[in-house]
Amino acid sequence: MEEVPLITWTQKLVLYETKARYYVVGSNKAETRFRVLKIDRTEPRELSLHDDKVEYSRTEIRSVLSMIDGGNKPKKGNIYAGLSKNISAFGIAGFVRFMEGYYMILITKRKKAAVIGPHTLYKIEDTSMIYIPNDAVRVVHQDESRYLKMFQNVDLSSNFYFSYSYDLTHTLQFNMAPLSHHSTKTASGEPHPQQAQARTRDYLPSELEPDIAPNSTLITKSTPQEDSKSSKEEEQAEARTKTSHKNEVLFNLKEQELAISDVTSIRITPTSALDASVQRERESKRVRQVCGVKSAPNRKFVWNNHLLQPFENKVHSDWILYIIHGFIGQSNVCVYGKSVYLTVLGRRSNQFAGTRFLKRGTNLEGYVANEVETEQIVQDTSVTFLNHGKVSSFVQHRGSVPLFWSQDIAKMVPKPPISLDQRDPYSSAAGMHFDQLLCRHGAPLIVLNLVKTKENKRHESILSEGFYSTVEYLNQFLPKQHGIQYIRFDMARVNKRKGADVMSRLDRIARYCMKQTGLFLSVQTSQASYLLKDPEMKSLLGQWGPTGCRQTGAVRTNCVDCLDRTNTAQFALGRSALAYQLYAMGVLQSTHLDFDTDCVKMLEELYEDHGDTLALQYGGSQLVHRIKGYRKIAPWTSHSRDIMQTLSRYYSNAFSDVEKQQAFNLFLGVFLPREGEPNLWDLPTDYYLHNKPAMGRAANKHNYCQWWKSDVWNCLPLPQEEATKSPSTSVEVQTLPQTDEHVNSFYEYYRPAELTSFDEMYQLYLSQVSWKHIPKNATDFSPFCVRHSAEQGSDRAQSNPNVSGKDSTSSVASFGSEGSSESSDDSDGEGGAHLSDGSSDSESDGDQQNYMSFRDLLPSMKEVYNTEIVDPGSRDQNIYQRYVDIGRGHISRPDISP
């Protein structure tokens, strides 16, 4: 049976209010199916809500709302009392409480950020916080306003994303992986707690599967033998269902302030409608059944975890939205009319989250600062559905050096000294960190360390030496095939050399890493068997199967801040992966992409935006060192921009990071305000908030030698999360007809009943944006055509931020930790891995020519306009003289009027 993702169909919300209740009415886009969530406003501090888990039709929901409105209107007095509409929204982000009552956070504005197959990813544009208790019961607290302002410092309209049908907390490889076995029981033998309260069914064969009709009338599916039962039994079952449905609706509508206990005028589905429902149910048996799966999210990347806790286990799963924080960007690589979507998705971890100088290294539980998982997805949009088309992804990781280290910011200096705060002789924290990576990505893990190795004055090299010793210690307990591979590359020092080519060195490292980890590729079986015979694809060491390849392992890149140098290295890895992805899809003829192509320009722009976004979140400013700076093609006008970015980062770190860190601690639930305890702003440090074992709480301690979990080890080289994916680890598993709205991705994506304007289509917008990368005077419109200096001259001239307002690039040193300092040693070998894997370095030969000169800035007229100014020939001079004589003769004759 085909497995498809379950779709959350409550995508439109309307909030109604009375004096004593809030009613959240959720519906699908067509407004044919409805749910009601009731929230009590008479509780001053507690959250009291009720979800009847019943689906209503349009007629039924109108009757219910009319009854509530009528029951709340006083007999005399204000004619506007009763049920009133408050606000419209697209989802509930969660509930939060400080010192007074609860707030409800609604998503009131959204924007399409990307499309992955039939799934739409949305970016939150605006939210609204609704205070739940009414004024009559509100208990005023003097610190409430300060906590509220602090909470709102985390701007939910800035780089927060969600989807109704796609799990953003997991990789594409995990989301497309099938369930390992069919069972709806947990390891303890009990049903999953989410399945018990949601609209679920046991995963049974279709002939035994119960179902719920669209009008919420429960009807049991029957086998062919059961179809011969007498009509009398069917009528009795329908009558019992009708009665129980009516009683359930009446029970759930009962309110303290409404005198509606004797109301019997609720409109229940008539018998004729029930007969039609039975007929539809019988017809649905002829429709192909599919297994709808809603996987449990990876809580590490769910940023509204704390907001979901008060109500997640009390309501239907259709009300729940999991929100991530990070970056999503998408471009359209148009190959002569064929669209290939290129997506870069960054997931920021909610563990040990914070700002640059306040969160460094790791905590006692193995979570590191500035931890981001970056996924690069390439999909051929000729086929909408992922299982039937061509799609590929490549996952890499960034995070701070997993040691106990910090920088003292008490003194206002540009580069605070690095100090190791705690000795960890058995590398327990680093072991837990790499155990998490093995569970998430599998083996091998490749560490790409860009921290400086040798300096005149020891600064970054302290971390480099400690990190290398840690990896060496952990590796002695691992077999060679699953060992952690360590590659060091002093990128800053190499970039300072005259004539050095950083990008060619990174390209060599990237190709080696690609061959070690492979990538995720899903194609049709016939194409997968053909790719297995290709020598280029056979060199990838991922796990191959009948439908393609699965990535095993990941590259973990870090520098000091994990911002500037790390972003450039991840771009190099992404460029190498993109070449393999396009080659596997039959778009490229080789596994090489030149830098000076429109396709690589799109990728570079995505990674620049990705780096800028992550740098603003963690460091307080955009990137200082950019990709063009390391390619040595940055314009000289970028110096002023770099100075401004450095000053912005310095100001943010010195004056605003403390408030930002407090906002993160409050938003993520790291700190919980309580009466009689110190306030968040009174704490001298948040060390104990992020290191719970230091407060005496129990922690998971691993063996000093066996630092990995045995369950993780048994699944290698595959990641444990993917190998153990099953219904017991899922939120919801259902067997439904293919046409059901919960699993009908075709209807969710194309919206055949909805009026659509071509000008507002996201696909058309992407196609228009892709043209901006093609020079105006280009004659070859292929995105893989190498653009020479004549075609790029106008584009490079626009890099001046003072003229175009666009972010420029730079290679000059800054005052932050990402800056470069003079080294006493010129050696820069890559340690811990043998990179000569047989791959040729000829792909990077052209990079030696990428240097800026006056010829590049001021190209000749021949190069730009395909013509050249030369001295006139004798024939041209004779023609010119003839016209001169004609003019002179005309002036010398006074009888001819002008």
C-alpha positions in Angstrom: 0.0 0.0 0.0 1.3 3.4 -1.0 2.3 5.7 1.9 1.6 9.4 1.6 1.8 12.3 4.1 -1.3 13.3 5.9 -2.4 16.9 5.2 -3.7 19.2 7.8 -6.8 20.6 6.3 -7.7 23.2 8.9 -6.0 26.0 7.0 -8.5 28.8 7.6 -9.3 29.9 11.2 -11.9 32.4 12.4 -11.9 33.5 16.0 -15.3 34.3 17.6 -15.7 35.6 21.1 -18.4 35.9 23.7 -17.9 37.2 27.2 -17.1 33.8 28.6 -15.7 31.9 25.6 -13.5 32.0 22.6 -14.5 29.8 19.7 -11.9 29.0 17.1 -13.6 27.7 13.9 -11.2 25.9 11.6 -12.1 25.0 8.0 -10.5 23.7 4.8 -9.8 26.1 2.0 -13.1 25.2 0.3 -15.0 25.8 3.6 -16.8 22.5 3.4 -15.4 20.9 6.5 -15.2 22.5 9.9 -13.9 22.0 13.4 -14.6 23.9 16.6 -12.2 24.6 19.5 -13.7 26.1 22.6 -11.6 28.1 25.0 -12.8 29.2 28.5 -12.2 32.9 29.3 -13.3 32.7 33.0 -10.1 31.0 34.2 -7.7 33.7 35.3 -4.5 31.6 35.2 -5.3 28.2 33.7 -5.9 27.2 30.1 -9.2 25.4 29.8 -10.1 24.4 26.2 -12.2 21.6 24.7 -12.1 20.0 21.3 -15.0 17.7 20.5 -13.1 16.2 17.5 -16.2 16.3 15.4 -16.3 17.5 11.8 -19.2 19.8 10.8 -20.7 20.6 7.5 -21.3 24.2 6.4 -25.0 24.0 7.4 -24.2 22.5 10.7 -21.6 25.0 11.7 -24.0 27.9 10.8 -26.6 26.4 13.0 -24.2 26.0 15.9 -22.9 29.5 15.6 -26.4 30.9 15.3 -27.4 29.1 18.5 -24.4 30.4 20.4 -25.1 33.9 19.2 -28.7 33.7 20.2 -28.0 32.2 23.6 -25.6 35.0 24.5 -27.7 38.0 23.5 -29.5 39.6 26.5 -33.2 40.0 26.3 -32.7 43.8 26.9 -29.8 46.1 26.5 -26.9 46.1 24.0 -28.0 44.8 20.6 -24.3 44.1 19.8 -23.8 41.6 22.6 -23.6 37.9 21.7 -21.1 36.2 19.4 -18.8 38.5 17.5 -16.0 37.8 15.0 -12.6 38.8 16.4 -9.9 37.9 13.8 -9.1 35.6 10.9 -5.9 33.5 10.8 -4.1 30.6 9.1 -3.1 28.6 12.1 -2.4 28.5 15.9 1.3 28.9 16.8 0.6 28.1 20.4 -0.3 29.4 23.9 2.0 31.0 26.4 1.7 32.3 30.0 3.9 34.6 32.0 2.7 35.9 35.4 -1.0 36.4 34.6 -3.3 34.4 32.2 -2.6 32.7 28.9 -2.1 34.3 25.5 -3.1 32.7 22.2 -0.7 33.3 19.3 -2.4 33.2 15.9 -0.7 33.3 12.4 -2.5 36.1 10.7 -0.4 36.5 7.6 1.7 34.1 5.5 3.6 34.0 2.3 4.7 31.2 0.0 8.4 30.5 0.6 9.0 27.4 -1.5 7.4 24.4 -3.1 8.7 20.9 -2.7 6.7 18.5 -5.0 3.0 19.0 -4.1 3.9 20.5 -0.8 3.8 24.3 -0.1 6.1 25.8 2.5 5.0 29.1 4.1 6.8 31.9 5.8 5.1 33.6 8.7 4.6 37.3 7.9 2.5 38.5 10.9 1.1 37.1 14.1 -1.4 38.3 16.8 -1.3 37.7 20.5 -4.8 37.4 22.0 -5.1 37.6 25.8 -7.6 34.9 26.8 -9.1 35.8 30.3 -11.7 38.6 30.2 -11.4 41.8 32.2 -13.7 40.6 34.9 -11.3 37.8 36.1 -8.0 39.3 35.0 -5.3 39.3 37.8 -2.9 42.2 37.2 0.8 41.6 37.8 3.4 44.3 37.7 6.0 42.3 35.7 3.6 41.1 33.1 4.2 43.9 30.6 7.9 43.5 30.8 7.8 39.8 30.1 5.4 40.4 27.3 7.7 42.9 25.7 10.6 40.6 26.1 8.7 37.7 24.5 7.8 39.9 21.5 11.5 40.6 20.9 11.6 37.3 19.1 9.9 38.4 15.9 7.8 35.5 14.6 7.5 37.3 11.3 11.3 37.0 10.7 12.4 33.7 9.2 9.8 31.3 10.8 8.3 28.7 8.5 5.6 26.0 8.5 3.8 23.7 6.2 0.4 21.9 6.3 1.6 18.8 4.5 5.4 18.6 4.7 7.5 17.9 7.8 10.1 20.7 7.9 11.9 19.2 10.9 13.1 16.2 9.0 15.1 15.8 5.8 13.6 14.9 2.4 15.3 11.5 2.7 13.5 10.8 6.0 10.2 12.1 4.7 10.3 9.8 1.6 11.5 6.8 3.5 8.8 4.1 4.0 7.7 2.8 7.4 9.8 -0.1 8.6 6.9 -2.1 9.8 3.1 -1.7 10.1 2.0 -1.3 13.7 0.3 1.4 15.7 1.6 0.2 19.0 4.4 1.8 20.9 7.4 -0.1 22.3 5.5 -0.6 25.5 2.6 -2.2 23.7 0.2 0.7 24.3 -1.3 2.9 21.5 0.6 6.1 20.8 -0.7 8.9 23.0 -1.3 11.2 20.0 -3.1 8.5 18.1 -5.5 7.9 21.0 -6.8 11.5 21.0 -6.6 12.3 17.3 -8.8 11.3 14.4 -7.0 8.0 13.9 -7.7 4.5 13.0 -5.7 1.3 13.6 -3.6 0.4 10.7 -5.7 -2.5 9.5 -6.4 -4.1 6.1 -8.9 -2.0 4.1 -11.7 -4.6 4.4 -11.5 -4.2 8.2 -10.8 -0.5 8.4 -13.3 1.9 10.1 -13.8 5.3 8.5 -15.5 8.6 9.3 -17.6 10.2 6.6 -17.2 13.8 5.7 -20.3 14.8 7.7 -18.8 13.2 10.9 -21.3 10.3 10.8 -19.5 7.1 11.8 -20.0 4.3 9.3 -18.2 1.0 9.4 -16.7 -0.4 6.3 -17.8 -3.9 5.4 -16.3 -6.8 3.6 -17.9 -8.3 0.5 -19.5 -10.9 2.7 -20.9 -8.3 5.1 -22.6 -6.5 2.1 -25.2 -9.2 2.1 -26.4 -8.3 5.6 -30.1 -7.3 5.9 -31.1 -3.7 5.4 -32.7 -3.9 8.9 -29.3 -4.1 10.6 -28.0 -1.2 8.5 -31.0 1.0 9.4 -30.5 0.2 13.1 -26.8 1.1 12.9 -27.7 4.4 11.1 -30.2 5.3 13.8 -27.7 4.6 16.6 -25.1 6.7 14.8 -27.6 9.5 14.3 -28.6 9.5 17.9 -25.1 9.4 19.3 -24.0 12.2 17.0 -26.9 14.4 18.1 -26.1 13.7 21.8 -22.4 14.5 21.3 -23.1 17.8 19.6 -25.5 18.8 22.3 -23.1 17.9 25.1 -20.2 19.8 23.6 -22.3 22.9 23.0 -23.4 23.2 26.6 -22.2 26.4 28.3 -22.6 27.9 31.7 -23.8 31.3 30.6 -26.2 29.9 27.9 -29.7 28.8 28.6 -29.7 26.3 25.8 -29.9 23.1 27.7 -33.5 22.6 26.4 -32.6 23.5 22.8 -33.4 20.7 20.3 -33.3 22.6 17.1 -29.8 21.7 16.1 -29.9 20.6 12.5 -28.7 17.0 12.2 -27.9 15.4 9.0 -31.3 14.0 7.6 -31.8 10.3 6.8 -31.5 11.0 3.1 -28.1 12.5 3.6 -27.1 9.5 5.6 -28.2 7.3 2.8 -26.1 9.3 0.4 -23.2 9.0 2.8 -23.6 5.2 2.9 -23.6 5.2 -0.9 -20.5 7.3 -1.0 -18.9 5.0 1.5 -19.6 2.0 -0.7 -18.2 3.7 -3.7 -15.1 4.6 -1.8 -14.3 0.9 -1.5 -13.7 0.8 -5.2 -11.2 3.7 -4.9 -7.6 2.8 -4.3 -6.7 2.9 -0.6 -3.5 4.7 0.6 -1.8 4.8 4.0 -1.6 8.4 5.4 1.3 9.0 7.7 2.0 11.9 9.9 5.5 11.5 11.4 6.4 12.8 14.8 8.6 15.9 14.4 12.2 16.2 15.4 11.7 18.3 18.5 15.2 19.7 18.2 14.1 21.9 15.3 10.5 22.8 16.5 10.7 26.3 17.8 7.2 26.5 19.1 7.7 23.4 21.4 7.1 25.5 24.5 4.0 27.1 23.0 2.5 23.7 22.0 2.8 22.1 25.4 -0.4 23.5 27.0 -2.7 22.1 24.4 -0.9 19.6 22.1 -2.2 16.5 23.9 -5.8 17.9 24.3 -6.8 18.6 20.7 -7.0 16.9 17.3 -3.7 16.8 15.4 -5.3 19.0 12.6 -4.9 22.0 15.0 -1.1 21.5 15.5 1.5 23.3 13.4 5.2 22.7 13.9 7.2 25.9 13.2 11.0 25.9 12.3 13.4 28.9 12.5 16.2 29.4 10.0 16.1 30.0 6.2 14.3 28.8 3.1 15.1 30.1 -0.4 14.2 28.7 -3.8 15.3 29.4 -7.4 14.2 28.1 -10.8 16.9 26.8 -13.0 15.1 27.0 -16.3 16.7 24.7 -18.9 15.2 25.8 -22.2 11.7 25.9 -20.7 12.1 22.9 -18.4 12.0 24.0 -14.7 14.3 22.5 -12.2 13.7 24.0 -8.7 16.8 24.6 -6.5 16.0 24.9 -2.8 18.2 25.7 0.2 16.6 25.0 3.6 18.3 25.8 6.9 17.0 24.4 10.2 18.3 26.1 13.4 18.4 24.0 16.5 16.4 25.2 19.5 18.9 23.6 21.9 21.6 25.9 23.4 20.3 28.7 21.2 21.4 32.2 21.6 23.7 35.0 20.5 27.3 35.1 19.3 29.4 35.8 22.4 26.9 34.5 25.0 26.6 31.0 23.4 29.8 29.3 22.5 30.9 25.7 22.3 28.7 23.0 23.9 26.6 22.4 27.0 26.7 19.4 29.2 24.2 17.5 27.1 26.1 17.7 23.9 24.2 20.5 22.2 26.4 23.1 20.5 25.8 26.8 19.8 24.7 28.1 16.4 23.8 24.6 15.2 22.1 24.6 11.8 21.3 21.8 9.4 21.4 22.9 5.8 19.6 20.9 3.1 19.9 21.5 -0.6 17.0 20.0 -2.6 16.9 19.8 -6.4 13.6 18.6 -8.1 12.5 18.2 -11.7 9.1 19.8 -11.8 8.0 17.9 -14.9 6.3 15.5 -12.5 4.6 17.1 -9.5 4.6 14.1 -7.1 7.9 13.2 -5.5 7.5 9.5 -5.6 7.0 9.5 -9.4 9.5 12.1 -10.4 13.2 13.0 -10.0 14.3 14.6 -6.8 17.5 14.8 -4.9 18.9 16.3 -1.7 22.2 16.9 0.1 22.4 17.5 3.8 25.3 19.2 5.7 25.7 20.5 9.2 27.3 23.5 11.0 27.9 24.1 14.6 30.3 25.5 17.2 33.4 23.6 18.2 32.1 21.0 20.8 34.3 22.1 23.6 33.7 24.0 26.8 35.0 27.4 25.7 33.9 31.1 25.8 35.1 34.6 25.1 35.0 37.2 27.9 33.1 40.3 26.7 33.5 42.3 29.9 36.2 44.3 28.2 35.1 46.1 25.1 37.7 44.8 22.7 37.2 43.7 19.1 38.5 40.2 19.6 37.9 38.9 23.1 40.4 36.2 24.1 39.3 32.5 23.8 39.5 30.5 27.0 38.7 26.8 27.7 36.4 26.9 30.7 36.2 23.3 31.7 38.3 20.2 31.3 36.7 17.2 29.7 39.3 14.4 29.6 36.8 11.8 28.4 35.2 14.1 25.8 31.8 13.2 27.2 30.0 16.3 25.8 31.6 15.9 22.4 30.7 12.2 22.4 27.1 13.0 23.0 27.2 15.5 20.2 28.6 13.1 17.7 26.2 10.4 18.9 23.4 12.8 18.0 24.9 13.3 14.5 25.2 9.5 14.0 21.6 9.1 15.0 20.5 11.9 12.6 22.8 11.4 9.6 24.5 8.0 9.9 28.2 7.3 9.1 30.7 8.5 8.0 30.9 11.9 9.8 33.4 14.3 8.2 34.6 17.2 10.3 35.8 20.1 8.2 37.6 22.4 10.6 38.3 25.9 9.2 39.8 27.3 12.5 43.3 28.6 12.3 46.0 26.2 13.2 49.1 28.3 13.8 49.3 32.0 14.8 51.9 34.4 16.1 49.6 34.9 19.1 47.6 31.9 20.2 43.9 32.6 19.7 41.9 30.3 17.4 44.6 27.6 17.5 43.5 26.8 21.0 40.3 25.5 19.7 41.9 23.7 16.7 44.3 21.8 19.0 41.5 20.8 21.4 39.1 19.8 18.7 41.7 17.6 17.0 42.6 15.9 20.3 38.9 15.2 21.0 38.3 13.6 17.6 41.4 11.5 18.1 40.1 10.3 21.5 36.6 9.4 20.2 38.0 7.6 17.1 40.0 5.1 19.0 36.8 3.4 20.1 35.3 3.3 16.6 36.1 0.9 13.7 37.8 2.5 10.8 34.8 2.2 8.5 32.6 4.3 10.8 35.3 6.6 12.2 35.0 10.4 12.3 37.1 11.8 9.5 38.9 15.0 10.3 39.9 17.6 7.7 41.6 20.9 8.7 41.9 23.8 6.4 43.2 27.1 7.5 41.1 29.0 5.1 41.9 32.5 6.4 45.6 32.1 6.1 45.5 30.6 2.6 43.3 33.5 1.5 45.9 36.0 2.6 48.5 34.6 0.3 49.3 36.2 -3.0 47.9 34.2 -5.9 46.3 31.6 -3.6 43.1 30.0 -4.8 40.9 29.1 -1.8 37.9 27.9 -3.9 39.9 25.3 -5.8 41.1 23.9 -2.5 37.6 23.8 -1.2 36.4 22.2 -4.4 38.9 19.4 -4.0 37.7 18.8 -0.4 34.0 19.0 -1.5 34.4 16.4 -4.2 36.1 14.0 -1.7 33.3 14.6 0.9 30.7 13.9 -1.8 32.2 10.6 -2.7 32.3 9.6 1.0 28.7 10.5 2.0 26.8 10.3 -1.3 23.5 12.1 -1.7 19.8 11.3 -1.6 18.4 10.5 -5.0 14.9 9.3 -5.9 14.2 8.3 -9.5 12.3 5.7 -11.4 13.6 2.1 -11.2 14.7 2.0 -14.8 16.8 5.1 -14.4 18.3 4.0 -11.1 19.6 0.7 -12.7 21.1 2.8 -15.5 22.8 5.2 -13.0 24.3 2.2 -11.1 26.4 1.4 -14.2 27.6 5.0 -14.6 31.2 5.3 -13.3 30.7 8.8 -11.9 27.7 7.7 -9.8 29.2 4.4 -8.8 32.0 6.4 -7.1 29.5 7.7 -4.5 29.5 5.6 -1.4 25.9 6.2 -0.3 23.5 3.3 0.0 22.0 2.4 -3.4 18.6 0.8 -3.8 16.0 0.1 -6.5 14.8 3.8 -6.7 18.1 5.6 -6.3 20.6 6.4 -3.5 20.5 7.3 0.1 22.9 9.6 1.8 24.9 8.0 4.7 26.8 10.5 6.8 27.2 14.2 6.6 29.9 16.9 6.6 30.1 19.0 9.8 31.7 22.4 9.0 32.9 24.9 11.6 35.1 27.9 12.1 35.0 30.1 15.2 31.6 31.8 14.7 30.3 29.3 12.1 29.3 32.3 9.9 31.6 33.7 7.1 34.2 31.0 6.4 31.6 28.2 7.1 29.1 29.6 4.7 31.7 29.8 1.9 32.8 26.2 2.6 29.2 25.0 2.6 28.7 26.8 -0.8 31.6 24.8 -2.2 30.0 21.6 -0.9 26.7 22.6 -2.3 28.2 23.4 -5.7 29.8 20.0 -5.9 26.6 18.3 -4.8 24.5 20.3 -7.4 26.7 19.1 -10.2 26.1 15.5 -9.2 22.4 16.1 -8.6 21.9 17.6 -12.1 24.0 14.9 -13.7 21.9 12.2 -12.1 18.7 13.8 -13.4 20.1 13.9 -16.9 20.4 17.7 -17.0 24.2 17.9 -17.1 26.6 15.9 -19.2 29.4 15.9 -16.5 29.7 16.3 -12.8 31.3 19.7 -13.0 29.8 23.2 -12.8 31.8 26.3 -13.7 31.6 29.3 -11.5 30.8 31.7 -14.2 27.4 30.2 -15.1 23.9 31.4 -14.3 23.1 28.2 -12.4 26.1 28.7 -10.0 25.1 32.4 -9.6 21.7 31.3 -8.4 23.3 28.8 -6.0 25.7 31.5 -4.8 22.9 34.0 -4.2 20.9 31.4 -2.2 23.9 30.6 0.0 24.6 34.3 0.4 21.1 34.9 1.6 21.3 31.8 3.7 24.5 33.1 5.3 23.2 36.6 5.8 20.1 35.3 7.6 22.0 33.0 9.9 24.5 35.7 10.6 21.8 38.2 11.6 20.2 35.6 13.9 23.4 34.7 15.7 25.9 37.5 15.1 23.7 40.6 14.7 24.9 41.6 11.2 25.1 40.2 7.7 28.2 38.3 6.4 31.4 40.2 6.4 33.5 37.8 4.3 31.6 36.7 1.2 32.1 34.1 -1.5 33.3 36.6 -4.0 35.9 37.8 -1.5 37.4 34.3 -1.4 37.2 34.1 -5.2 39.2 37.4 -5.4 36.6 39.0 -7.6 35.1 41.4 -5.0 34.9 45.0 -6.2 37.1 47.6 -4.4 33.9 49.5 -3.5 33.0 46.8 -1.0 35.3 48.1 1.7 32.8 50.6 3.0 30.1 47.9 3.3 32.4 45.6 5.3 33.2 48.4 7.7 29.5 49.0 8.3 28.8 45.3 8.8 31.7 45.0 11.2 30.5 48.0 13.2 26.9 46.6 13.2 28.1 43.2 14.5 30.2 44.8 17.2 27.4 47.1 18.3 24.9 44.2 18.5 27.3 42.0 20.4 28.1 44.7 22.9 24.7 46.3 23.6 21.8 44.2 22.4 22.8 40.6 22.7 21.9 40.3 26.4 18.2 41.3 25.7 18.1 39.1 22.7 19.4 36.1 24.7 16.8 36.7 27.4 14.1 36.7 24.7 15.3 33.4 23.4 15.3 31.9 26.9 11.7 33.0 27.5 10.4 32.1 24.0 11.9 28.6 24.1 10.7 27.9 27.6 14.3 27.6 29.0 13.2 30.0 31.7 9.6 29.7 33.2 8.4 32.8 35.2 7.0 31.8 38.6 5.6 33.7 41.5 8.1 34.1 44.3 11.2 33.2 42.2 13.8 35.6 40.7 12.9 37.2 37.4 14.8 36.5 34.3 16.5 39.8 34.2 17.7 39.4 37.8 19.7 36.2 37.1 23.5 36.8 36.9 23.9 34.1 34.3 21.8 31.6 32.3 24.5 28.9 32.5 22.3 26.7 34.8 19.3 27.2 32.5 21.1 25.6 29.6 23.1 23.1 31.6 20.4 21.2 33.6 22.9 18.5 34.9 24.8 21.2 36.7 21.7 21.9 38.8 21.7 18.3 40.1 19.2 17.0 37.6 19.7 13.5 36.1 21.6 13.4 32.9 22.2 10.6 30.4 25.8 9.6 31.0 27.5 7.4 28.5 30.3 4.9 29.0 33.7 6.6 28.7 34.6 4.2 25.9 31.3 3.4 24.3 30.2 7.0 23.9 27.5 6.0 21.3 24.1 4.4 21.9 23.9 0.7 20.9 20.7 1.3 18.9 22.4 3.9 16.8 25.4 1.6 16.2 23.2 -1.2 15.0 21.7 0.9 12.2 25.0 2.3 10.8 25.8 3.4 8.1 22.1 4.5 7.9 20.8 7.0 10.4 18.8 5.5 13.2 16.0 7.9 12.8 15.4 6.7 9.3 16.0 3.0 9.9 13.6 2.8 12.8 10.8 4.9 11.2 7.6 3.2 12.0 3.9 3.9 13.0 4.9 3.7 16.7 7.1 6.8 16.1 4.4 8.6 14.2 1.7 11.0 15.4 -1.0 9.5 13.2 -1.4 6.6 10.7 -4.6 6.2 8.7 -5.8 4.0 5.8 -8.0 6.3 3.6 -9.3 6.4 0.0 -7.0 8.2 -2.3 -9.6 10.9 -2.9 -9.9 11.8 0.8 -8.8 15.4 1.5 -6.4 14.2 4.2 -4.2 12.4 1.6 -5.2 14.0 -1.7 -2.0 15.9 -2.6 -3.3 16.6 -6.1 -6.3 18.6 -4.8 -4.1 20.3 -2.1 -1.6 21.5 -4.7 -3.7 22.3 -7.8 -6.9 23.6 -6.2 -9.2 22.8 -9.1 -12.2 24.4 -7.5 -10.4 27.7 -6.7 -10.2 30.7 -9.0 -6.5 31.4 -9.6 -4.8 34.4 -11.3 -1.7 33.7 -13.4 -0.1 36.9 -12.1 -0.3 35.6 -8.6 1.1 32.1 -9.2 4.2 31.3 -7.3 5.6 29.2 -10.2 5.3 32.2 -12.6 7.1 34.4 -10.0 10.0 32.0 -9.8 10.3 31.9 -13.6 10.4 35.7 -13.8 13.1 35.9 -11.1 15.3 33.3 -12.8 15.7 35.7 -15.8 17.5 38.3 -13.8 20.6 36.1 -13.7 20.9 36.2 -17.5 22.8 39.1 -19.0 20.9 41.4 -21.3 23.3 40.9 -24.2 23.4 37.1 -23.8 22.9 35.0 -27.0 23.0 31.6 -25.2 20.2 31.2 -22.7 21.4 28.0 -21.1 22.0 28.3 -17.4 25.1 26.2 -17.8 26.7 28.5 -20.4 30.0 30.1 -19.2 29.5 33.9 -19.2 32.7 35.7 -20.1 33.8 39.1 -18.9 32.1 40.9 -21.7 28.7 39.6 -20.6 29.5 40.0 -16.9 30.9 43.5 -17.1 27.6 45.2 -16.5 26.7 42.8 -13.6 30.0 43.4 -11.8 29.6 47.1 -12.1 26.4 46.8 -10.1 28.1 45.3 -7.1 28.7 48.8 -5.7 26.3 49.1 -2.8 26.3 52.8 -3.0 24.8 52.6 -6.5 22.5 49.6 -6.6 21.8 49.1 -2.9 22.7 45.4 -3.2 25.0 43.6 -0.7 28.5 43.5 -2.0 31.4 41.2 -1.2 34.8 41.6 0.4 37.9 39.8 1.3 39.4 42.3 3.8 39.9 41.4 7.4 37.3 42.4 10.0 37.6 43.0 13.7 35.5 40.0 14.6 36.5 36.4 15.2 36.1 35.7 11.5 39.0 38.0 10.7 42.4 36.9 9.6 45.7 37.5 11.3 49.3 37.0 10.1 50.7 33.5 10.5 54.2 32.4 11.3 53.8 29.2 9.2 52.9 28.8 5.5 51.8 25.1 5.8 48.1 24.5 5.4 47.7 20.8 4.8 44.4 19.0 5.2 44.8 16.7 8.2 43.1 13.5 9.0 41.9 12.6 5.5 43.5 11.6 2.2 41.9 13.8 -0.4 43.6 12.3 -3.5 40.6 10.2 -4.4 41.4 10.0 -8.1 39.3 13.1 -8.9 40.9 15.6 -11.3 41.7 19.1 -10.3 41.1 20.3 -13.9 37.6 21.6 -12.9 39.3 24.4 -10.9 41.8 25.4 -13.5 39.6 28.2 -14.6 39.5 29.7 -11.1 43.1 31.0 -11.6 41.7 33.5 -14.1 39.0 35.0 -11.9 40.9 38.1 -10.9 39.6 41.7 -11.2 41.4 44.1 -13.6 40.7 47.3 -15.3 39.9 45.3 -18.5 37.1 43.6 -16.5 35.8 46.9 -15.2 36.1 48.7 -18.5 35.6 46.2 -21.3 36.2 47.3 -24.9 33.4 48.4 -27.3 34.0 45.3 -29.4 33.3 43.0 -26.4 30.2 44.8 -25.3 28.5 46.0 -28.6 30.3 43.7 -31.1 31.7 46.7 -33.0 34.9 48.6 -32.8 36.0 52.2 -33.5 38.7 52.3 -36.2 40.2 54.9 -38.5 38.0 55.6 -41.6 39.2 54.1 -44.9 39.6 56.1 -48.1 36.1 55.1 -49.3 34.5 56.4 -46.1 36.5 59.6 -46.4 35.4 60.2 -50.0 31.7 59.7 -49.0 32.1 62.1 -46.1 33.8 64.7 -48.3 31.0 64.5 -50.8 28.4 65.3 -48.2 30.6 68.2 -46.9 30.8 69.6 -50.4 27.0 69.3 -50.9 26.5 71.3 -47.7 28.9 74.0 -48.6 27.4 74.4 -52.1 23.9 74.7 -50.5 25.1 77.6 -48.2 27.0 79.4 -51.0 23.9 79.9 -53.2 21.7 82.8 -51.8 18.9 82.2 -54.3 17.9 78.9 -52.6 15.9 79.4 -49.5 16.7 77.0 -46.6 
